[in-house]
């Protein structure tokens, strides 16, 4: 059957379809989590010291005194030094005791703790071959911490990706939950989305029938701003100087991004935790402060808990060598209110007109995807007959729009579909290296503009 999609790109998606649960305890724990921060670049490193950001015993007291309610602990369990590579996949007792020491210190300072699995590359590369190990590790973690209070919560896996597809991830969640529930029948557990844990994977997630769940999402949009100059991101140096001006347009993009998450939370009666958000230190501090202020307060307006990425490394708010804070970020997270939005006056450089022709827009299909482009009622209609396996296999493009470096541009469009669809939209290069200037926006379309 042909699917119709106006001014859009197609994501093959599986809609959330399960009925809502009674998640009273999960909402209560999520409220108690409140504002949090990540112990980033510590325990998810191959060793605790190799990334130069070792955990310090005074960190829980510092974090608690600042006013945070919880810490998220990204942990890499899969290294040979920490767990056996073959059955029974035993986690080293010394490493478990190290994690226990940190959690005990958190509890002593009134902090909730999120324990997760992080950077499990072997699992992402070979999910079927590594599944037994993954489940065995969760069985051990669950049994080890089964007598801990509700202030310790579990997060099944950080940013599922690679060969751990969305459909596989949905089954992995169910199986991991079953292992956890053997020893922790009522403990609150966080589940994330496939495709790197962001909003783009939301339409693909199947939420299990379990009362004690929190849905966690990561957010780094606009990516060219938050990751400018990041050495691990190809092309990030070309983004240096990208600002966040805190205009109403920029805020609207954030609101549009999160609209599907709000709908899912309401429909599925599930609380929301934003597990990671942050802007790298190469961005200017004024923009970082504005972005962090708006997002922190916006999340709180939705009654979501959040954990900033991170405490004491490249995104961090604390400098261990000088024992000082990045004051602007500390204030943005914990003190600042949302100011009036910035404003600017712009001139239109392009506005579509589909009255007589396609106005230069073209439809590209790749890797087995098929579809047609038609014009109807001063709009373009994309009819997709095969969406293939990647969102970019169906592309609606407009080329030959000249942009000048250093100037700010606004992209806006109206689109709808005959069934809910997540799409990806951006302004960028249509030739190698295919750089995005705007960051990728992933709204979910409905049947109304």
Secondary structure, DSSP 8 states (H G I E B T S, - for coil): --EEEES----------------HHHHHHHHHH-EEEE-TTTTTSSSTTTTS----TTHHHHHHHHT--EEEE-----STTTB-SSTT--B-HHHHHHHHHHHHHHHHTT-EEEEE----HHHHH-HHHHHHHHHHHHHHHHHHTTTS-TTEEEE--SS--TTS-HHHHHHHHHHHHHHHHHH-TT--EEE--TTTTSGGGGGG----S-SSEEEEEE---SHHHHTTT-TTSTTGGGGTT-----BHHHHHHHHHHHHHHHHHHHHHT-EEEEEE----TTS-HHHHHHHHHHHHHHHHHTT-EEEES-SSSTT-SEETTTTEE-HHHHHHHHT------B------S-----SSS-TTEEEEE-TT-EEEEEEETTEEEEEEEE--SSGGGEEEEE------TT----------BSS-EE--B--B-SSTT--BSS--B--EE-S--
